[in-house]
Amino acid sequence: MPYVYRCEACRAAAAPRAWRDQAERDQDAHRERAHHGLIPDDGITRTGPPPAARPPSELWRAVRAVGRTDYTRQAAVLLGAGVLVVMLLAALTALIR
Ligand SMILES: [Zn+2]
């Protein structure tokens, strides 16, 4: 378990995590809960070598976590809106002919 999130302002540390993205989730959660989204004097330290391979269930969980971010949602909405605009323009072009 080589990654540990520490908040110097609170003098607290989260449980050690096997993967950096897990410690980053600890960081995001702590910043939101304890510091109302502000960024305290904190960081993630690596205390050892990472495990050789990530089990598939852990990998899938990490991929799903990326899908839950605001950036991913906004990208999906923009992509969907773009497809609708292209379909509308294609339909209007077909009507004009
Ligand atoms: Zn803190």
Residues whose N, C-alpha, C, O or C-beta is under 5 A from the ligand:
A	BS01	ZN	C7 A9 C10 A34 P40
